């Protein structure tokens, strides 16, 4: 009976999805939002540092592909990466010795699995685009890094670090393109790392139980993290923030790697993958990103339920004890940053209403197991960057306090 009920939950909203296709629940509707963000009232912007010299083009391996029919007896792929970590060092220790070889001059250190930095292009003094050749992805992808004015490639200390994850249908440049995170971060002694995520759903794809490429979680949590720590002096006092699918990624990573992050902030993320109707929505959304095979990402929500549970923030909520968590979303009604002529059935409204529902399910579960969650369900607002920038501004001081990043 339970399997039948679960399957009904998984497919029960498919008709509604077809009629009201909230296709961008995990993909931010941000293509034209830069004008809206520029109109946001926030900290006084700091002048652009300019564009530095361009480095040589980076080599790129051909991506491996996984295809064919699924095996009859798929291997288990739902084990959490490792048990609870020892508590992260106190924030003050992030200014201690260590931090790797630095990005400028000298040899660059590879990640444990052989991932390596093949190019660094500086855009001004404090922003770098880093090309990573990734075994986990079978190709090269970029990471945008912001460093504080106190940073030096030859330093013998480390810095607190914020990992900022973008949403679906977007890239590693989205945070600096659509918000003023560069100016906000410049006021603090902190590194900000913004890795490419494509439409990878912030997970190592299940691939019908076979695993294999693409491994987005491995790219972010192993390769990028180790390369930043070994070459850019990123420390062990960390925060994770994200918007849309990146919000889901930030909280999922914090739960799957207990002790890795002191703070996790989710701005408009689907944080309850197994709430009624949400599995069907996720499968529908991801069908376009997987050539019609959305089960490649987490598997079937009924047959492979254990793998969904292993990546569902709500199911993993007990593992977030000790991590400060911030959750926010609008309710899908027109808000102060929405154009007055936007139709009420616009996708940015429809998607945000589903995000709020899933986020509230997560908050209820997290609080019931003792997780320190701060929730801001701010009412009118859609699935757009101006709201996420406002939430970033609201949370940034607390994020900095949590990771011990001092104001400059």
Protein Blocks (a to p, Z undefined) as FASTA:
>chain_A
ZZmmmmmmmmmmmmmmmmmccfklmmccfklmmmmmmmpccddddddebjcddddddddd
dddddedjddfbdcdfkbcfbdcddddddfklmmmgeeijojggpjddddfkopacfbdc
dehjkbccdddddfknopacdddddddfkbcfkbcbdcddddddddehiafklmmmmmck
lmmmmmpccddddddekjnoopacfklongpaddfklmmmmmmmmmmmmmnopafbdcdd
dehjlmmmmmmmmmmmghkambdcdehiafbfkbghklmmmmmmmmmmngopaklmnopf
klmmmmmmmmgmklmmmmmgoiacdddddehiacfkbcfklcfkbfklmmmmmmmmmmmm
mmmmmmmnopacddddebjadddfklmmmmmmmmmmmmmmmnopacZZ
